[in-house]
Amino acid sequence: MTVAMLLEHGFEDSEVLDTRALLQRAGLTVVLVAPFAGREYRGKKGATVFSDAAAGKVDAGEFAAVIVPGGHAPDKMRMRHAMVDLVRDAVRAGIPVAAICHGPQLLISADVLRGRTVTCWPSIAIDVKNAGGAYVDRPVVEDGAVITSRKPADIPAFVDAILGAVESAKIG
Amino acid sequence: MTVAMLLEHGFEDSEVLDTRALLQRAGLTVVLVAPFAGREYRGKKGATVFSDAAAGKVDAGEFAAVIVPGGHAPDKMRMRHAMVDLVRDAVRAGIPVAAICHGPQLLISADVLRGRTVTCWPSIAIDVKNAGGAYVDRPVVEDGAVITSRKPADIPAFVDAILGAVESAKIG
């Protein structure tokens, strides 16, 4: 099974590297989807990774889940229409979308939070509420196909929830 | 006349340094107000400045204007209650509040954008709209005591608007 992890400059290093490592250890293939394929993207603490695919060239239906890491990257992702569309398409198709830290900023831009319970990094809780979401402060929150977490320390719970959702979708 | 410029780590360097220089050249005293007084704060491109005062120890009424630079700093400022309160108190007292780039994030947290026309860095335009603001894409927008700009290139227009508002308040 293949999942998409969205990538832009300034990502929270551990939220890409550790999350990817845990998903791979569980047997998933992780495709790094960025504005451009085959480019180097740099984390806020200096890690570098290469993108596998361009957001405009993939379809949400190719993936068992779409994962949005945090850091400064979501502020850039939300100005990329192809990334906003990918998240919106996934949510509409019932494909699990998992966002951590500042990742829910991209979900705000895709307008998929109305009526949903979510968590996030506390600085953007007001933006989540203004976008129609119900904010709670918990390590991981699942509301339908939308999974959210707050920060790097939540990564193990975040990954467990993603694996559970992907498994449910497969069985379903 | 004295104006407050709010400070946190990760500020957009030019929006602190160039804005401050232009305001000082016009004869204003610029007090750098941070979570803590006498500490070094670092810009996203590496500039360092020392804070003059702690947000919790000043009163909006001491200042002819309150200025909110952008970068990653407003994301941190909005988690500081004293900085959110300072902005809210200033707007309520009719003291000019000027925010550039990501600076309007702090105005969202202070809930002072409802019914106002504002501009900002485009990634947060949706957050401004969800907070009740009317977003426009212009170098500088003035709506009552709230002045907003989009990015470093707007600094000259931003400073002109601040100087005009401070002068009007003095005459008024």
Interface residues (C-beta under 8 A of the other chain):
Chain A: H72 D75 K76 R78 M79 H102 Q105 I108 S109 P122 S123 I124 I126 D127 N130 A131
Chain B: H72 D75 K76 R78 M79 H102 Q105 I108 S109 P122 S123 I124 I126 D127 N130 A131
